[in-house]
């Protein structure tokens, strides 16, 4: 086929929803047209927040054959792969680190696909064509690809060997043929099995019951209550969340089948909630908050309910969100992640590459230590 043309678009609304979603697949809701549009139309991304959409689209004639989420950033908030030190060093040396290019899902550190391509495209040629976008933009200090899957990282490094790799760790649960929650517990050591049962029992002893709502079972009032809880999580730290209620209500209206709402109730009234998104094979735990302080409630609402949901619905992966070594003892294994970074100036690129090499050894040791802390009986 002929070489596709690359067209930057200033809003996902400029791209037909059906054409974009046809490239996304069925297991990663964060790249769906509805999700990205909800970010824009709720005001979470845009000129006022320092996230300027410039999504890279590839076209053959009138047909969309590729797409890459892409933002011009005036800061480094909401990314979860922190480059503040790089920015500070470059600006102290007299350079301008911002604006920079970013390919990621705003406020969403969830590994998944980034560059979406039709099967007939040459993946190396497509990546090289898109790379011209940031290579020829003299305003940009850098371009960053965050939370891409391992095979995509490898494909980008084949197309652009000069990209600097940086490693990190998250924790994920995978079904190992457990069957049900009791089967999951049976795979643990006796000590950890007893501890998980104690934590779950403790929630009930405080008069709290849990329920899971999906799709059309979730009402507007349920989402309003959830948002109030989500907001509390940030207010407790003296912050405001990146997302507002309009964003979540829009998700409910436009993609309800992707939502799982876990509510904790006391005396019949919801007092805490966690909102997850799901695909065909995976569950993604993202947002949480509580009106009450209760022992083990976070573990039950954000971890154990999600594992049960996966086992009941045939989902094989549960990504409960970033950070948290406490997840290891509950069966979430460390997963090493790789981000890629194009740094325009060779002086800054060399310094960043050296930093990433040194950091990588520590990340590897951390991941191995976490792996040894998993609660499962050895085979």
Secondary structure, 3 states (H helix, E strand, C coil): CCCCEEEEECCHHHCCHHHHHHHHCCCCHHHCHHHHHHHHHCCCCECCCCEEECEEEEEECCEEEEEECCEEECCCCCCCCCCHHHHHHHHHCCCCCCCEEEECCCCCCCCECCEEECCCCCHHHHHHHHHHHHHCCCCCCEEEECCECHHHHHHHHHHCCCCEEEEEEEEEEECCCCCCHHHHHHCECHHHHHHHHHHHHHHHHCCEEEEEEEHHHCCHHHHHHHHHHHHHHHHCCCCCCCCCHHHHHHHHHHCHHHEEEEEEEECCEEEEEEEEEECCCEEEEEEEEECCCCCCHHHHHHHHHHHHHHHHHCCCEEECCCCCHHHHHHCCEEEEEEEEEEECCHHHHHHHHHHHHHHHHHHHHHHHHHHHCCCECCC
